C-alpha cells in the first residue's frame, strides 16, 4: 500500500533527523552525571540537565510508540488483504490516518527543540506608525492571536491593555499556555504591516499602519534572579474595561527594571498583589529574552526596535487593498485568503518559518 510505504519513509527520515543513537548516548551521560555526588550544587545547571533528560526520554518514547503503531497497522493491513476483510481494512486505514497525524506532530516537536520551546509564553503587541489605524491594527492582531490559540486548544488570557484615544489599542499583552506554545509563536516576533482603506479616513484613502509583536517565554523563577532594589513599582487605576472595584482602586501595577529600563505593567487581575505577581512573571520573561541576546544588545534591538515600527522593518505584510494578500518577507510565503489569516489561520506561516525561514 502506497500510504504505508510513505509513512515508513517519513519515519525513516524522522529517525535520521532525530539521530536517535546520539540521543540515547546523551541520556546515558546525563543519568550518569545525575548519579554523582554534588550534582545539585549548581541548581540552575542541574535543572537544565534534568529538563534536557526529560525531553530526550519523551522524544525516544514517542518515536518507539510511532514505530510500534506502524508495525501493528501493517500487520492488520496484511491480514485484511489476505482474508478480504473490509472491516479490518477500514480499521487499518483509520489507524494509518491517525498515525500520519502523529508523525506530523512528532516532526513539529523535532523543529521545536530550543531550551524554552516547550514553555508557555507572553505575546506583547504595540502600535507603531499609523496613528489610530495602527491602534486599530493592534487590536486586530490581538484578535488574530487569540483566535489561533482558541482554535488549537491553548489557554489564552489578556493580562494588560492600553486603549487608544479614539479606537483600538496602544498596547496589549497576552499570556498563552499550552505545550510548545513559545516554540510555535516565537517566529511571530517582529513588525507586522497592514495596508487597507482606512475606516477612520472620511476620504476613504488607502493607509499603511504598523504594529510590533514580541513573544517571550515564561521561565521558572529560579532562572532569572531579580533584586528588589533594581525595581521601581508604581500602582495606578486600571484604565481599560473592568469591574467597578478595579476602576475605583489602584489595582494596576507598573514595574520598571532600573538596570535595563524594561517597563512592564498588568491591570487585568482582581487585586494589586495578583497584578504584581503577573507583572514580575512578564519582567522575568523579558529579562531572560534579553540574556538570550547576550546582554550586549540594547533593549530597542531586543524588542524589534519599537521606536522604528514602520516601513522597512516588517516581517509580514497584510494587504487588503488594492488586492488581497498576506506575505511573509522572511520565507516568501504568500496567502491570498487574508480573512482566514486574520481569523487565526497561522499554521502555513508557522510551518514555513520553522522549516526554513528561521533567522
Beta strands, then each sheet from edge to edge (+ up, - down):
strand 1: 121-127
strand 2: 155-163
strand 3: 169-177
strand 4: 190-197
strand 5: 206-217
strand 6: 231-236
strand 7: 252-257
strand 8: 262-266
strand 9: 314-319
strand 10: 325-328
strand 11: 334-335
sheet 1: 2+ 3- 1+ 5- 4+ 9+ 10- 11+
sheet 2: 6+ 7- 8+
end
